Amino acid sequence: MGISRALIVLGAAALFENDVDRARATFQKSLSICRDLEDAEGIALSLLYLGYATHMLGDEASSSTLWRKAWRCSKTLATRAASQRCSSNREE
């Protein structure tokens, strides 16, 4: 997970420098790694930032789609976390 998170930070730095194409490529690489690792949190973050980069390039339709995917992924994480809390409370 370390490499994928580092790529997200590098992509954010590229956005800060207004190098949107480099940022987008970096976020896509992070997304690929996170999918390979089945890292739902990393997938959500990668999709969120990829959506932002796509928005900066003027592609509203694609950025909206990416943001919806990030939201669904985040919602799944929140549901999973709540379920785990409930499970651990039952064990007490």
CNS distance restraints for C-alpha pairs under 8 A (distance, minus, plus):
assign (resid   1 and name CA) (resid   5 and name CA) 6.28 0.50 0.50
assign (resid   1 and name CA) (resid  34 and name CA) 7.25 0.50 0.50
assign (resid   1 and name CA) (resid  37 and name CA) 7.64 0.50 0.50
assign (resid   1 and name CA) (resid  39 and name CA) 7.63 0.50 0.50
assign (resid   1 and name CA) (resid  42 and name CA) 7.83 0.50 0.50
assign (resid   2 and name CA) (resid   6 and name CA) 6.10 0.50 0.50
assign (resid   3 and name CA) (resid   7 and name CA) 6.15 0.50 0.50
assign (resid   3 and name CA) (resid  30 and name CA) 7.78 0.50 0.50
assign (resid   4 and name CA) (resid   8 and name CA) 6.41 0.50 0.50
assign (resid   4 and name CA) (resid  29 and name CA) 7.81 0.50 0.50
assign (resid   4 and name CA) (resid  30 and name CA) 4.66 0.50 0.50
assign (resid   4 and name CA) (resid  31 and name CA) 7.53 0.50 0.50
assign (resid   4 and name CA) (resid  33 and name CA) 6.15 0.50 0.50
assign (resid   4 and name CA) (resid  34 and name CA) 6.44 0.50 0.50
assign (resid   4 and name CA) (resid  42 and name CA) 7.20 0.50 0.50
assign (resid   5 and name CA) (resid   9 and name CA) 6.42 0.50 0.50
assign (resid   5 and name CA) (resid  30 and name CA) 7.27 0.50 0.50
assign (resid   5 and name CA) (resid  42 and name CA) 7.12 0.50 0.50
assign (resid   6 and name CA) (resid  10 and name CA) 6.18 0.50 0.50
assign (resid   7 and name CA) (resid  11 and name CA) 5.97 0.50 0.50
assign (resid   7 and name CA) (resid  26 and name CA) 5.96 0.50 0.50
assign (resid   7 and name CA) (resid  27 and name CA) 6.72 0.50 0.50
assign (resid   7 and name CA) (resid  29 and name CA) 7.57 0.50 0.50
assign (resid   7 and name CA) (resid  30 and name CA) 5.72 0.50 0.50
assign (resid   8 and name CA) (resid  12 and name CA) 6.15 0.50 0.50
assign (resid   8 and name CA) (resid  26 and name CA) 7.04 0.50 0.50
assign (resid   8 and name CA) (resid  27 and name CA) 5.95 0.50 0.50
assign (resid   8 and name CA) (resid  30 and name CA) 6.46 0.50 0.50
assign (resid   8 and name CA) (resid  45 and name CA) 7.79 0.50 0.50
assign (resid   8 and name CA) (resid  46 and name CA) 6.66 0.50 0.50
assign (resid   8 and name CA) (resid  49 and name CA) 7.76 0.50 0.50
assign (resid   9 and name CA) (resid  13 and name CA) 6.22 0.50 0.50
assign (resid  10 and name CA) (resid  14 and name CA) 6.22 0.50 0.50
assign (resid  10 and name CA) (resid  23 and name CA) 7.43 0.50 0.50
assign (resid  10 and name CA) (resid  26 and name CA) 7.21 0.50 0.50
assign (resid  11 and name CA) (resid  15 and name CA) 6.28 0.50 0.50
assign (resid  11 and name CA) (resid  22 and name CA) 7.12 0.50 0.50
assign (resid  11 and name CA) (resid  23 and name CA) 4.16 0.50 0.50
assign (resid  11 and name CA) (resid  24 and name CA) 6.99 0.50 0.50
assign (resid  11 and name CA) (resid  26 and name CA) 5.32 0.50 0.50
assign (resid  11 and name CA) (resid  27 and name CA) 5.96 0.50 0.50
assign (resid  12 and name CA) (resid  16 and name CA) 6.24 0.50 0.50
assign (resid  12 and name CA) (resid  23 and name CA) 6.63 0.50 0.50
assign (resid  12 and name CA) (resid  49 and name CA) 7.60 0.50 0.50
assign (resid  13 and name CA) (resid  17 and name CA) 6.30 0.50 0.50
assign (resid  13 and name CA) (resid  23 and name CA) 7.75 0.50 0.50
assign (resid  14 and name CA) (resid  18 and name CA) 6.17 0.50 0.50
assign (resid  14 and name CA) (resid  19 and name CA) 5.07 0.50 0.50
assign (resid  14 and name CA) (resid  20 and name CA) 6.56 0.50 0.50
assign (resid  14 and name CA) (resid  22 and name CA) 6.41 0.50 0.50
assign (resid  14 and name CA) (resid  23 and name CA) 5.07 0.50 0.50
assign (resid  15 and name CA) (resid  19 and name CA) 5.52 0.50 0.50
assign (resid  15 and name CA) (resid  20 and name CA) 5.43 0.50 0.50
assign (resid  15 and name CA) (resid  23 and name CA) 5.75 0.50 0.50
assign (resid  15 and name CA) (resid  53 and name CA) 7.20 0.50 0.50
assign (resid  19 and name CA) (resid  23 and name CA) 6.27 0.50 0.50
assign (resid  20 and name CA) (resid  24 and name CA) 5.99 0.50 0.50
assign (resid  20 and name CA) (resid  53 and name CA) 5.89 0.50 0.50
assign (resid  20 and name CA) (resid  56 and name CA) 7.18 0.50 0.50
assign (resid  20 and name CA) (resid  57 and name CA) 7.20 0.50 0.50
assign (resid  21 and name CA) (resid  25 and name CA) 6.28 0.50 0.50
assign (resid  21 and name CA) (resid  53 and name CA) 7.87 0.50 0.50
assign (resid  22 and name CA) (resid  26 and name CA) 6.14 0.50 0.50
assign (resid  23 and name CA) (resid  27 and name CA) 6.13 0.50 0.50
assign (resid  23 and name CA) (resid  50 and name CA) 7.94 0.50 0.50
assign (resid  23 and name CA) (resid  53 and name CA) 6.79 0.50 0.50
assign (resid  24 and name CA) (resid  28 and name CA) 6.14 0.50 0.50
assign (resid  24 and name CA) (resid  50 and name CA) 5.79 0.50 0.50
assign (resid  24 and name CA) (resid  53 and name CA) 5.72 0.50 0.50
assign (resid  24 and name CA) (resid  54 and name CA) 7.15 0.50 0.50
assign (resid  25 and name CA) (resid  29 and name CA) 6.29 0.50 0.50
assign (resid  26 and name CA) (resid  30 and name CA) 6.26 0.50 0.50
assign (resid  27 and name CA) (resid  31 and name CA) 6.05 0.50 0.50
assign (resid  27 and name CA) (resid  46 and name CA) 5.54 0.50 0.50
assign (resid  27 and name CA) (resid  47 and name CA) 7.65 0.50 0.50
assign (resid  27 and name CA) (resid  49 and name CA) 6.79 0.50 0.50
assign (resid  27 and name CA) (resid  50 and name CA) 5.57 0.50 0.50
assign (resid  28 and name CA) (resid  32 and name CA) 6.22 0.50 0.50
assign (resid  28 and name CA) (resid  46 and name CA) 7.24 0.50 0.50
assign (resid  28 and name CA) (resid  50 and name CA) 6.96 0.50 0.50
assign (resid  29 and name CA) (resid  33 and name CA) 6.35 0.50 0.50
assign (resid  30 and name CA) (resid  34 and name CA) 6.10 0.50 0.50
assign (resid  30 and name CA) (resid  42 and name CA) 7.81 0.50 0.50
assign (resid  30 and name CA) (resid  43 and name CA) 7.97 0.50 0.50
assign (resid  30 and name CA) (resid  46 and name CA) 6.28 0.50 0.50
assign (resid  31 and name CA) (resid  35 and name CA) 6.09 0.50 0.50
assign (resid  31 and name CA) (resid  42 and name CA) 7.16 0.50 0.50
assign (resid  31 and name CA) (resid  43 and name CA) 5.53 0.50 0.50
assign (resid  31 and name CA) (resid  46 and name CA) 5.25 0.50 0.50
assign (resid  31 and name CA) (resid  47 and name CA) 6.98 0.50 0.50
assign (resid  32 and name CA) (resid  36 and name CA) 6.27 0.50 0.50
assign (resid  33 and name CA) (resid  37 and name CA) 6.24 0.50 0.50
assign (resid  34 and name CA) (resid  38 and name CA) 5.84 0.50 0.50
assign (resid  34 and name CA) (resid  39 and name CA) 4.97 0.50 0.50
assign (resid  34 and name CA) (resid  40 and name CA) 7.24 0.50 0.50
assign (resid  34 and name CA) (resid  42 and name CA) 5.55 0.50 0.50
assign (resid  34 and name CA) (resid  43 and name CA) 5.49 0.50 0.50
assign (resid  35 and name CA) (resid  39 and name CA) 6.25 0.50 0.50
assign (resid  35 and name CA) (resid  40 and name CA) 7.66 0.50 0.50
assign (resid  35 and name CA) (resid  43 and name CA) 6.46 0.50 0.50
assign (resid  39 and name CA) (resid  43 and name CA) 6.15 0.50 0.50
assign (resid  40 and name CA) (resid  44 and name CA) 6.18 0.50 0.50
assign (resid  40 and name CA) (resid  73 and name CA) 6.62 0.50 0.50
assign (resid  40 and name CA) (resid  74 and name CA) 7.88 0.50 0.50
assign (resid  40 and name CA) (resid  77 and name CA) 7.08 0.50 0.50
assign (resid  41 and name CA) (resid  45 and name CA) 6.27 0.50 0.50
assign (resid  41 and name CA) (resid  73 and name CA) 7.58 0.50 0.50
assign (resid  41 and name CA) (resid  74 and name CA) 7.09 0.50 0.50
assign (resid  41 and name CA) (resid  77 and name CA) 7.13 0.50 0.50
assign (resid  42 and name CA) (resid  46 and name CA) 5.95 0.50 0.50
assign (resid  43 and name CA) (resid  47 and name CA) 6.03 0.50 0.50
assign (resid  43 and name CA) (resid  70 and name CA) 7.40 0.50 0.50
assign (resid  43 and name CA) (resid  73 and name CA) 7.45 0.50 0.50
assign (resid  44 and name CA) (resid  48 and name CA) 6.08 0.50 0.50
assign (resid  44 and name CA) (resid  69 and name CA) 7.53 0.50 0.50
assign (resid  44 and name CA) (resid  70 and name CA) 4.48 0.50 0.50
assign (resid  44 and name CA) (resid  71 and name CA) 7.22 0.50 0.50
assign (resid  44 and name CA) (resid  73 and name CA) 5.51 0.50 0.50
assign (resid  44 and name CA) (resid  74 and name CA) 6.00 0.50 0.50
assign (resid  45 and name CA) (resid  49 and name CA) 6.25 0.50 0.50
assign (resid  45 and name CA) (resid  70 and name CA) 7.01 0.50 0.50
assign (resid  46 and name CA) (resid  50 and name CA) 5.85 0.50 0.50
assign (resid  46 and name CA) (resid  70 and name CA) 7.99 0.50 0.50
assign (resid  47 and name CA) (resid  51 and name CA) 5.92 0.50 0.50
assign (resid  47 and name CA) (resid  66 and name CA) 5.62 0.50 0.50
assign (resid  47 and name CA) (resid  67 and name CA) 6.58 0.50 0.50
assign (resid  47 and name CA) (resid  69 and name CA) 6.97 0.50 0.50
assign (resid  47 and name CA) (resid  70 and name CA) 5.26 0.50 0.50
assign (resid  48 and name CA) (resid  52 and name CA) 6.41 0.50 0.50
assign (resid  48 and name CA) (resid  66 and name CA) 6.68 0.50 0.50
assign (resid  48 and name CA) (resid  67 and name CA) 5.55 0.50 0.50
assign (resid  48 and name CA) (resid  70 and name CA) 5.50 0.50 0.50
assign (resid  49 and name CA) (resid  53 and name CA) 6.23 0.50 0.50
assign (resid  50 and name CA) (resid  54 and name CA) 6.08 0.50 0.50
assign (resid  50 and name CA) (resid  63 and name CA) 7.61 0.50 0.50
assign (resid  50 and name CA) (resid  66 and name CA) 7.11 0.50 0.50
assign (resid  51 and name CA) (resid  55 and name CA) 6.02 0.50 0.50
assign (resid  51 and name CA) (resid  62 and name CA) 7.24 0.50 0.50
assign (resid  51 and name CA) (resid  63 and name CA) 4.25 0.50 0.50
assign (resid  51 and name CA) (resid  64 and name CA) 6.96 0.50 0.50
assign (resid  51 and name CA) (resid  65 and name CA) 7.79 0.50 0.50
assign (resid  51 and name CA) (resid  66 and name CA) 5.04 0.50 0.50
assign (resid  51 and name CA) (resid  67 and name CA) 5.67 0.50 0.50
assign (resid  52 and name CA) (resid  56 and name CA) 6.27 0.50 0.50
assign (resid  52 and name CA) (resid  63 and name CA) 6.58 0.50 0.50
assign (resid  53 and name CA) (resid  57 and name CA) 6.45 0.50 0.50
assign (resid  53 and name CA) (resid  63 and name CA) 7.91 0.50 0.50
assign (resid  54 and name CA) (resid  58 and name CA) 6.59 0.50 0.50
assign (resid  54 and name CA) (resid  59 and name CA) 5.67 0.50 0.50
assign (resid  54 and name CA) (resid  60 and name CA) 7.46 0.50 0.50
assign (resid  54 and name CA) (resid  62 and name CA) 6.84 0.50 0.50
assign (resid  54 and name CA) (resid  63 and name CA) 5.32 0.50 0.50
assign (resid  55 and name CA) (resid  59 and name CA) 5.37 0.50 0.50
assign (resid  55 and name CA) (resid  60 and name CA) 5.59 0.50 0.50
assign (resid  55 and name CA) (resid  62 and name CA) 7.76 0.50 0.50
assign (resid  55 and name CA) (resid  63 and name CA) 5.22 0.50 0.50
assign (resid  59 and name CA) (resid  63 and name CA) 6.17 0.50 0.50
assign (resid  60 and name CA) (resid  64 and name CA) 6.05 0.50 0.50
assign (resid  61 and name CA) (resid  65 and name CA) 6.34 0.50 0.50
assign (resid  62 and name CA) (resid  66 and name CA) 6.18 0.50 0.50
assign (resid  63 and name CA) (resid  67 and name CA) 6.11 0.50 0.50
assign (resid  64 and name CA) (resid  68 and name CA) 6.15 0.50 0.50
assign (resid  65 and name CA) (resid  69 and name CA) 6.29 0.50 0.50
assign (resid  66 and name CA) (resid  70 and name CA) 6.19 0.50 0.50
assign (resid  67 and name CA) (resid  71 and name CA) 6.08 0.50 0.50
assign (resid  68 and name CA) (resid  72 and name CA) 6.19 0.50 0.50
assign (resid  69 and name CA) (resid  73 and name CA) 6.16 0.50 0.50
assign (resid  70 and name CA) (resid  74 and name CA) 6.09 0.50 0.50
assign (resid  71 and name CA) (resid  75 and name CA) 6.02 0.50 0.50
assign (resid  72 and name CA) (resid  76 and name CA) 6.22 0.50 0.50
assign (resid  73 and name CA) (resid  77 and name CA) 6.36 0.50 0.50
assign (resid  74 and name CA) (resid  78 and name CA) 6.21 0.50 0.50
assign (resid  75 and name CA) (resid  79 and name CA) 6.19 0.50 0.50
assign (resid  76 and name CA) (resid  80 and name CA) 6.10 0.50 0.50
assign (resid  77 and name CA) (resid  81 and name CA) 6.08 0.50 0.50
assign (resid  78 and name CA) (resid  82 and name CA) 6.13 0.50 0.50
assign (resid  79 and name CA) (resid  83 and name CA) 6.12 0.50 0.50
assign (resid  80 and name CA) (resid  84 and name CA) 6.20 0.50 0.50
assign (resid  81 and name CA) (resid  85 and name CA) 6.25 0.50 0.50
assign (resid  82 and name CA) (resid  86 and name CA) 6.26 0.50 0.50
assign (resid  83 and name CA) (resid  87 and name CA) 6.20 0.50 0.50
assign (resid  84 and name CA) (resid  88 and name CA) 6.17 0.50 0.50
assign (resid  85 and name CA) (resid  89 and name CA) 6.15 0.50 0.50
assign (resid  86 and name CA) (resid  90 and name CA) 6.35 0.50 0.50
assign (resid  87 and name CA) (resid  91 and name CA) 6.63 0.50 0.50
assign (resid  88 and name CA) (resid  92 and name CA) 6.77 0.50 0.50
